Amino acid sequence: MSHYDLVIIGSGPAGRSAAIQAGKLKRRVLVIDRRDRLGGVSVHTGTIPSKTLRETVLNLSGWRERSFYGRAYRARQDIGAEDLRARLHMTLDYEVDVLEHQFARNHVETLHGAARFIDPHTIEVDTEAGKKTRITSDKFLITTGTRTYRPDNVPFNGRTVVDSDEFLDMQEIPRSLIVIGAGVIGVEYATMFSALDVRVTLVEPRDSFLDFIDTATIQEFMHEIRENGVDLRLGSAVDRIEDAGTHIEVSLSNGRHVRGEMLLFAAGRMGATDRLNTTAAGLETDHRGRLTVTRKTYQTNVPHIYAAGDVIGHPSLASTSLQQGRVAACHALDTPTLEESPWFPYGIYSVPEISTCGMSEEEMQERGIAYEVGIARMRETSRGHIMGLEHGMLKMLVSLKTRRVLGVQIVGEGATELIHIAQAVLNLKGTVDYFVQNTFNYPTLAEAYKIAGLDAFNRMPIPEQFKAPRKAAK
């Protein structure tokens, strides 16, 4: 029986960063993954595939050039599923190769197989060779991520009715697509395929979606995706899904019906803990299979067992998972580290992109913070005009009392890159004056910060240092 300082179950972003950190601390660390290749859901069916697919769609369809050359413009006239998969496999192979090299360089051991707890300090791994291996460790870190939610009333068949993992294996691009669930995954795939001129219907049982995003930002986004051809059905609960052979038919609670060649069910995910035998370790999971942790240390209710990444729920981002894994490994191995920054960016790789950092208007109103809003339209920037951007918005929220920037929301091309300027200013407690005082490269999309900053600045009271001194009375 082998013994380790730290055993990590799962090799997604959280497991990856934790393993490399433990390796750099010269500890004996083992990563266990049930797949035959490292990388977890993020590399094989989640983050990397979906973002690669998005870039492939935009490049092959000529989407970014249509404002100049017309809506009929195509970079390639005939686009098939094999075209989408080709770039995908190249990217995945590269990601796995980089990860294997990082593990080898940092002396991280790996084992492929399904792990389950025998007791709080022992796990058993069923390897691909059919052997059972028992392993003990001082500390454990669970980074198993999530799996797709597959309710019994959805007639999954792996071809025309699929979940988000199966979606990437499509054999041909459908002419029409129904997406159920307007979460991040559903919104990303719905808007990507709309860019391919697939007729997309996005169904969401609730009256709103992506509720963690500023309402005005979502309204801007809704306007753009509807203009791009997405049929958005909000407040439409699904009564029945029928596989009619030639098509899929969805009956909605409002009496309407939706037909499509393919249906993607993307309404939720479950924590991938069902095979871990968590009760043997004394671990507690919620109704979605997720683990609860102390957020500063990522310890579960069993102090020597940690969890990080999507398996602990919100925010369920690859970026935050990378950070959580590193922090968890440092704490587990009694190594001091810097605290996580309070503000982190959200990135939604839809068409158009959405990215936010800091508070929304609704949060500021709930906290009773007096604020001003600055708005910039991407078409107002010279770079945006050069690129042919017809839409896109940057919104800045500024405290009237302290003049600090407390939130930025961006919809449009390059949003997930641009947001890092806001992240830096928020974490450094910068004010709107920063954007007024400083020069931005011209022409760039980042100039939108200057425009939004000036928009808010000009609405706000003049700072005391800018006021002319009063003349003394005679």
C-alpha positions as CSV (number, residue, x, y, z in Angstrom):
1,M,0.0,0.0,0.0
2,S,1.5,3.4,-1.1
3,H,1.4,6.4,1.1
4,Y,1.4,10.1,-0.1
5,D,1.5,13.5,1.4
6,L,-1.4,14.6,-0.9
7,V,-3.8,12.6,-3.1
8,I,-5.8,14.5,-5.6
9,I,-8.9,12.9,-7.2
10,G,-9.5,14.6,-10.6
11,S,-7.1,16.3,-13.0
12,G,-9.2,19.3,-14.1
13,P,-8.1,22.9,-13.5
14,A,-8.3,22.7,-9.7
15,G,-6.5,19.3,-9.5
16,R,-3.9,20.4,-12.0
17,S,-2.9,23.6,-10.2
18,A,-2.9,21.8,-6.8
19,A,-0.7,19.0,-8.1
20,I,1.9,21.4,-9.6
21,Q,1.9,23.5,-6.4
22,A,2.4,20.4,-4.3
23,G,5.2,19.2,-6.6
24,K,7.0,22.6,-6.3
25,L,6.8,22.2,-2.6
26,K,8.7,18.8,-3.0
27,R,5.9,16.8,-1.5
28,R,4.9,13.3,-2.7
29,V,1.7,13.9,-4.6
30,L,-0.6,11.5,-6.6
31,V,-3.3,12.5,-9.1
32,I,-6.0,10.0,-9.9
33,D,-8.3,10.4,-12.9
34,R,-10.9,7.9,-14.1
35,R,-10.2,8.9,-17.8
36,D,-7.4,7.4,-19.8
37,R,-6.1,10.9,-20.5
38,L,-5.5,13.8,-18.1
39,G,-7.3,17.1,-18.1
40,G,-10.8,16.3,-16.7
41,V,-14.1,17.7,-18.0
42,S,-12.4,21.1,-18.7
43,V,-10.1,19.7,-21.3
44,H,-12.2,16.9,-22.8
45,T,-15.9,18.1,-22.9
46,G,-16.1,21.5,-21.2
47,T,-14.1,24.7,-21.2
48,I,-11.4,24.0,-23.9
49,P,-13.6,22.2,-26.4
50,S,-16.4,24.8,-26.2
51,K,-14.1,27.7,-26.6
52,T,-12.2,26.0,-29.4
53,L,-15.5,25.3,-31.1
54,R,-16.5,29.0,-30.8
55,E,-13.3,30.2,-32.4
56,T,-13.7,27.6,-35.2
57,V,-17.3,28.7,-35.9
58,L,-16.4,32.4,-36.0
59,N,-13.4,31.8,-38.3
60,L,-15.0,29.4,-40.8
61,S,-18.3,31.3,-40.9
62,G,-16.7,34.7,-41.5
63,W,-18.9,36.0,-38.7
64,R,-16.6,38.9,-37.8
65,E,-16.5,40.2,-41.4
66,R,-20.2,40.3,-42.2
67,S,-20.7,43.9,-41.2
68,F,-18.4,44.8,-44.1
69,Y,-19.3,42.2,-46.7
70,G,-22.9,41.5,-45.9
71,R,-24.8,38.8,-44.0
72,A,-24.4,36.3,-46.9
73,Y,-20.6,36.4,-46.6
74,R,-18.9,33.1,-45.7
75,A,-15.2,32.4,-45.2
76,R,-16.0,28.8,-46.2
77,Q,-19.3,28.0,-48.1
78,D,-19.8,24.4,-46.8
79,I,-19.0,23.8,-43.2
80,G,-19.4,20.2,-41.8
81,A,-19.1,18.7,-38.4
82,E,-15.7,17.2,-39.4
83,D,-14.4,20.8,-39.9
84,L,-15.4,21.7,-36.3
85,R,-13.9,18.5,-34.9
86,A,-10.5,18.8,-36.7
87,R,-9.3,21.9,-34.8
88,L,-10.9,20.6,-31.6
89,H,-8.8,17.4,-31.6
90,M,-5.6,19.3,-32.3
91,T,-6.3,21.7,-29.4
92,L,-7.1,18.8,-27.0
93,D,-4.0,16.9,-27.9
94,Y,-1.9,20.0,-27.2
95,E,-3.5,20.6,-23.9
96,V,-3.0,17.1,-22.7
97,D,0.6,17.1,-23.8
98,V,1.3,20.4,-21.9
99,L,-0.3,19.0,-18.8
100,E,1.6,15.7,-18.9
101,H,4.9,17.7,-19.3
102,Q,4.0,19.9,-16.3
103,F,3.3,16.9,-14.2
104,A,6.6,15.1,-15.2
105,R,8.6,18.3,-14.7
106,N,7.2,18.7,-11.1
107,H,7.4,14.9,-10.2
108,V,3.7,14.5,-9.9
109,E,2.6,10.8,-10.0
110,T,-0.5,9.8,-11.9
111,L,-2.9,6.9,-11.8
112,H,-5.8,6.2,-14.1
113,G,-8.8,4.6,-12.6
114,A,-12.0,5.1,-10.5
115,A,-11.3,6.0,-6.9
116,R,-13.5,5.4,-3.8
117,F,-13.0,5.9,-0.1
118,I,-12.6,2.9,2.2
119,D,-12.1,5.1,5.3
120,P,-11.1,8.7,5.9
121,H,-7.5,8.1,5.1
122,T,-7.7,5.2,2.6
123,I,-8.9,5.0,-1.0
124,E,-9.2,2.1,-3.4
125,V,-8.6,2.6,-7.1
126,D,-10.1,0.3,-9.8
127,T,-7.5,0.6,-12.6
128,E,-8.0,0.0,-16.3
129,A,-6.1,-3.2,-16.0
130,G,-8.7,-4.6,-13.7
131,K,-6.5,-4.3,-10.6
132,K,-7.6,-2.8,-7.3
133,T,-5.0,-0.6,-5.6
134,R,-5.2,0.8,-2.1
135,I,-3.6,4.1,-1.3
136,T,-3.3,6.1,2.0
137,S,-2.6,9.8,2.4
138,D,-2.2,12.5,5.0
139,K,-4.4,14.8,3.0
140,F,-6.9,14.4,0.2
141,L,-8.2,17.0,-2.4
142,I,-11.4,16.2,-4.3
143,T,-11.5,18.0,-7.7
144,T,-13.8,15.7,-9.6
145,G,-15.9,18.5,-11.1
146,T,-19.4,17.8,-12.4
147,R,-21.3,15.5,-14.7
148,T,-24.3,16.3,-16.9
149,Y,-27.8,16.2,-15.3
150,R,-29.9,13.6,-17.3
151,P,-33.5,13.5,-16.1
152,D,-35.6,10.3,-16.9
153,N,-38.2,12.2,-18.9
154,V,-35.7,13.3,-21.6
155,P,-35.3,10.6,-24.3
156,F,-31.5,10.8,-24.7
157,N,-30.3,8.8,-27.7
158,G,-26.7,10.1,-28.3
159,R,-27.6,11.4,-31.8
160,T,-30.5,13.8,-31.9
161,V,-31.2,14.2,-28.2
162,V,-28.0,14.8,-26.4
163,D,-26.4,16.3,-23.3
164,S,-23.5,18.8,-23.4
165,D,-20.9,16.1,-23.3
166,E,-22.3,14.2,-26.3
167,F,-23.0,17.4,-28.3
168,L,-19.4,17.6,-29.4
169,D,-19.6,14.2,-31.1
170,M,-22.3,15.2,-33.6
171,Q,-21.9,13.6,-37.0
172,E,-23.5,16.5,-38.9
173,I,-24.5,20.0,-38.3
174,P,-28.3,20.2,-37.8
175,R,-30.5,22.7,-39.7
176,S,-32.4,23.5,-36.5
177,L,-31.4,23.1,-32.9
178,I,-33.4,23.3,-29.7
179,V,-31.4,24.1,-26.5
180,I,-33.1,23.5,-23.2
181,G,-31.5,25.5,-20.4
182,A,-30.2,29.1,-20.6
183,G,-27.3,28.6,-18.3
184,V,-23.8,29.4,-19.3
185,I,-23.4,26.2,-21.4
186,G,-26.8,26.4,-23.1
187,V,-26.3,30.1,-24.0
188,E,-22.8,29.5,-25.3
189,Y,-23.8,26.6,-27.7
190,A,-27.1,28.3,-28.7
191,T,-25.3,31.5,-29.9
192,M,-22.4,29.6,-31.5
193,F,-24.7,27.6,-33.7
194,S,-26.8,30.6,-34.5
195,A,-23.6,32.1,-36.0
196,L,-23.5,29.1,-38.3
197,D,-27.0,30.0,-39.5
198,V,-28.6,27.1,-37.7
199,R,-32.1,28.0,-36.6
200,V,-31.8,27.9,-32.8
201,T,-34.6,28.0,-30.2
202,L,-33.4,28.5,-26.6
203,V,-35.9,27.4,-24.0
204,E,-35.6,28.5,-20.4
205,P,-38.4,27.6,-17.8
206,R,-37.6,30.7,-15.7
207,D,-38.5,34.3,-16.7
208,S,-34.9,35.3,-16.5
209,F,-31.4,33.8,-17.1
210,L,-27.8,34.3,-16.0
211,D,-29.1,36.1,-12.9
212,F,-25.6,36.8,-11.6
213,I,-25.2,39.3,-14.5
214,D,-26.4,42.9,-14.3
215,T,-30.0,43.1,-15.7
216,A,-29.3,45.9,-18.1
217,T,-26.3,44.0,-19.5
218,I,-28.5,40.9,-20.0
219,Q,-31.1,43.0,-21.8
220,E,-28.4,44.3,-24.1
221,F,-27.3,40.7,-24.7
222,M,-30.8,39.5,-25.3
223,H,-31.4,42.2,-27.9
224,E,-28.2,41.2,-29.8
225,I,-28.8,37.4,-29.8
226,R,-32.4,37.9,-31.0
227,E,-31.1,40.1,-33.8
228,N,-28.7,37.3,-34.6
229,G,-31.5,34.9,-35.0
230,V,-31.9,33.1,-31.7
231,D,-35.5,32.4,-30.8
232,L,-35.5,33.0,-27.0
233,R,-38.4,31.4,-25.1
234,L,-38.3,32.5,-21.4
235,G,-40.9,31.4,-18.8
236,S,-41.6,28.3,-20.9
237,A,-41.5,25.1,-18.8
238,V,-41.1,21.9,-20.7
239,D,-44.0,19.5,-20.5
240,R,-42.9,16.8,-22.9
241,I,-40.0,15.9,-25.2
242,E,-40.9,13.5,-28.0
243,D,-38.4,11.9,-30.4
244,A,-40.6,11.6,-33.6
245,G,-37.8,10.1,-35.7
246,T,-37.7,12.8,-38.4
247,H,-37.6,15.5,-35.8
248,I,-37.7,16.3,-32.1
249,E,-40.8,18.0,-30.7
250,V,-41.0,19.8,-27.4
251,S,-44.3,20.7,-25.8
252,L,-44.2,23.8,-23.6
253,S,-46.5,24.6,-20.7
254,N,-47.8,27.7,-22.4
255,G,-49.3,25.5,-25.1
256,R,-46.7,26.2,-27.8
257,H,-44.6,23.5,-29.5
258,V,-41.0,23.7,-30.8
259,R,-39.6,21.4,-33.5
260,G,-36.0,20.8,-34.4
261,E,-33.6,18.3,-35.9
262,M,-31.5,18.1,-32.7
263,L,-32.1,18.9,-29.0
264,L,-29.4,19.8,-26.6
265,F,-30.4,19.4,-22.9
266,A,-28.2,21.7,-20.9
267,A,-30.3,22.4,-17.8
268,G,-27.9,21.9,-14.9
269,R,-25.0,19.7,-13.8
270,M,-24.4,17.4,-10.8
271,G,-21.3,17.2,-8.6
272,A,-19.4,14.1,-9.7
273,T,-19.2,12.5,-6.3
274,D,-21.6,9.6,-6.7
275,R,-18.7,7.0,-7.2
276,L,-16.5,8.2,-4.4
277,N,-18.3,6.4,-1.5
278,T,-18.2,9.7,0.4
279,T,-20.0,8.3,3.4
280,A,-17.1,6.0,4.2
281,A,-15.0,9.2,4.6
282,G,-17.6,11.0,6.6
283,L,-18.2,13.5,3.9
284,E,-21.6,15.3,3.4
285,T,-22.9,16.3,-0.1
286,D,-26.0,18.3,-1.0
287,H,-28.9,17.2,-3.3
288,R,-26.8,18.0,-6.3
289,G,-23.8,15.9,-5.2
290,R,-21.7,19.0,-4.3
291,L,-19.4,19.3,-1.3
292,T,-19.5,22.2,1.1
293,V,-16.2,23.8,2.1
294,T,-14.8,26.6,4.2
295,R,-14.0,29.1,1.4
296,K,-10.7,30.4,2.7
297,T,-9.1,27.0,3.2
298,Y,-11.3,24.7,1.0
299,Q,-11.6,22.2,3.8
300,T,-14.7,20.0,3.9
301,N,-16.5,18.9,7.1
302,V,-13.6,16.3,7.4
303,P,-10.6,18.6,8.1
304,H,-8.0,16.6,6.3
305,I,-10.1,16.3,3.1
306,Y,-10.3,19.3,0.8
307,A,-12.4,20.1,-2.2
308,A,-12.1,22.7,-5.0
309,G,-13.4,23.5,-8.4
310,D,-16.9,22.9,-9.8
311,V,-17.6,20.1,-7.3
312,I,-18.1,22.9,-4.6
313,G,-20.5,24.9,-6.7
314,H,-20.6,28.6,-7.5
315,P,-18.8,30.2,-9.3
316,S,-17.8,27.0,-11.2
317,L,-15.3,28.7,-13.5
318,A,-12.1,27.2,-14.8
319,S,-10.2,30.3,-13.8
320,T,-11.4,30.3,-10.2
321,S,-10.9,26.5,-10.0
322,L,-7.2,27.0,-10.9
323,Q,-6.8,29.5,-8.0
324,Q,-8.9,27.4,-5.5
325,G,-6.7,24.3,-6.2
326,R,-3.5,26.1,-5.5
327,V,-4.8,27.7,-2.3
328,A,-6.2,24.3,-1.1
329,A,-2.9,22.6,-1.7
330,C,-0.9,25.2,0.2
331,H,-3.2,25.0,3.2
332,A,-3.2,21.2,3.1
333,L,0.6,21.2,3.1
334,D,0.9,23.9,5.8
335,T,2.4,26.4,3.5
336,P,1.5,30.1,3.8
337,T,0.2,31.8,0.7
338,L,-1.4,35.0,-0.4
339,E,-5.1,35.4,0.0
340,E,-7.3,35.3,-3.0
341,S,-8.3,38.7,-4.5
342,P,-11.9,39.7,-3.6
343,W,-12.8,40.6,-7.2
344,F,-12.6,38.0,-10.1
345,P,-13.9,38.2,-13.6
346,Y,-16.8,36.1,-15.1
347,G,-16.4,35.1,-18.7
348,I,-19.2,33.8,-20.9
349,Y,-17.9,32.8,-24.3
350,S,-21.2,33.3,-26.2
351,V,-21.6,35.2,-29.4
352,P,-21.3,38.0,-28.4
353,E,-19.1,37.5,-25.3
354,I,-20.1,38.7,-21.9
355,S,-17.7,39.4,-19.1
356,T,-18.2,41.2,-15.7
357,C,-16.2,42.0,-12.7
358,G,-17.4,43.6,-9.4
359,M,-21.0,44.6,-8.5
360,S,-24.1,44.8,-10.6
361,E,-26.5,47.7,-10.3
362,E,-28.9,45.4,-8.4
363,E,-26.2,44.7,-5.8
364,M,-25.3,48.3,-5.4
365,Q,-29.0,49.2,-4.9
366,E,-29.4,46.4,-2.3
367,R,-26.4,47.8,-0.4
368,G,-27.7,51.3,-0.5
369,I,-24.6,52.6,-2.4
370,A,-25.1,55.9,-4.3
371,Y,-23.6,55.5,-7.7
372,E,-23.3,56.8,-11.2
373,V,-23.2,54.9,-14.5
374,G,-20.9,55.4,-17.5
375,I,-21.6,53.8,-20.8
376,A,-19.5,53.3,-23.9
377,R,-20.7,51.7,-27.2
378,M,-18.0,49.7,-29.0
379,R,-19.1,51.4,-32.3
380,E,-18.0,54.7,-30.7
381,T,-14.4,53.6,-30.6
382,S,-12.3,53.9,-33.7
383,R,-11.0,50.4,-33.3
384,G,-14.6,49.1,-33.1
385,H,-15.4,50.9,-36.3
386,I,-12.4,49.5,-38.1
387,M,-13.4,46.0,-37.0
388,G,-17.0,46.6,-38.2
389,L,-18.6,46.2,-34.7
390,E,-22.2,47.3,-34.9
391,H,-23.0,46.2,-31.3
392,G,-21.2,45.9,-27.9
393,M,-21.3,47.9,-24.7
394,L,-19.0,48.6,-21.7
395,K,-20.8,49.8,-18.6
396,M,-19.0,51.2,-15.6
397,L,-20.5,51.6,-12.1
398,V,-18.9,54.3,-9.8
399,S,-19.5,55.2,-6.2
400,L,-20.5,58.8,-5.8
401,K,-19.1,58.9,-2.3
402,T,-15.6,57.5,-2.9
403,R,-15.4,57.8,-6.7
404,R,-14.2,54.1,-6.7
405,V,-15.1,51.9,-9.6
406,L,-17.2,49.1,-8.1
407,G,-18.3,47.2,-11.2
408,V,-17.8,46.8,-14.9
409,Q,-19.9,44.8,-17.4
410,I,-19.0,44.2,-21.0
411,V,-21.0,42.7,-23.9
412,G,-19.2,42.3,-27.2
413,E,-16.1,41.3,-29.1
414,G,-13.1,40.9,-26.8
415,A,-15.1,41.2,-23.6
416,T,-13.3,38.4,-21.8
417,E,-9.9,40.0,-22.5
418,L,-10.9,43.6,-21.8
419,I,-12.4,42.8,-18.4
420,H,-8.9,42.4,-16.8
421,I,-8.4,46.1,-16.9
422,A,-11.4,46.5,-14.7
423,Q,-10.2,43.6,-12.4
424,A,-6.9,45.4,-11.8
425,V,-8.6,48.7,-11.0
426,L,-11.2,47.1,-8.7
427,N,-8.6,45.1,-6.7
428,L,-6.3,48.2,-6.4
429,K,-9.3,50.3,-5.2
430,G,-9.0,52.6,-8.2
431,T,-11.3,55.5,-8.9
432,V,-13.0,56.7,-12.1
433,D,-10.3,59.4,-12.2
434,Y,-7.8,56.8,-13.3
435,F,-9.6,56.4,-16.7
436,V,-9.9,60.2,-17.1
437,Q,-6.2,60.9,-16.3
438,N,-4.6,58.1,-18.3
439,T,-4.0,57.7,-22.0
440,F,-5.1,54.5,-23.8
441,N,-3.6,53.2,-27.0
442,Y,-5.5,54.5,-30.0
443,P,-7.2,52.9,-31.8
444,T,-8.1,50.0,-29.4
445,L,-11.2,48.5,-27.9
446,A,-9.8,49.4,-24.5
447,E,-10.6,53.0,-25.3
448,A,-14.1,52.1,-24.3
449,Y,-12.9,52.4,-20.7
450,K,-11.9,56.0,-21.4
451,I,-15.3,56.8,-22.9
452,A,-17.3,55.1,-20.1
453,G,-15.1,56.8,-17.5
454,L,-15.6,60.2,-19.0
455,D,-19.4,59.5,-19.3
456,A,-19.6,58.8,-15.6
457,F,-17.1,61.6,-14.6
458,N,-19.1,64.2,-16.4
459,R,-22.3,63.3,-14.5
460,M,-20.6,63.4,-11.1
461,P,-20.0,66.3,-8.7
462,I,-16.7,68.1,-9.4
463,P,-14.0,66.9,-7.0
464,E,-12.8,69.5,-4.4
465,Q,-9.3,69.6,-5.8
466,F,-10.7,70.7,-9.2
467,K,-12.8,73.6,-7.8
468,A,-11.4,77.1,-8.2
469,P,-10.5,78.6,-4.8
470,R,-13.1,81.0,-3.5
471,K,-12.2,84.7,-3.3
472,A,-12.2,86.1,0.2
473,A,-15.0,88.6,0.9
474,K,-13.9,92.3,1.1
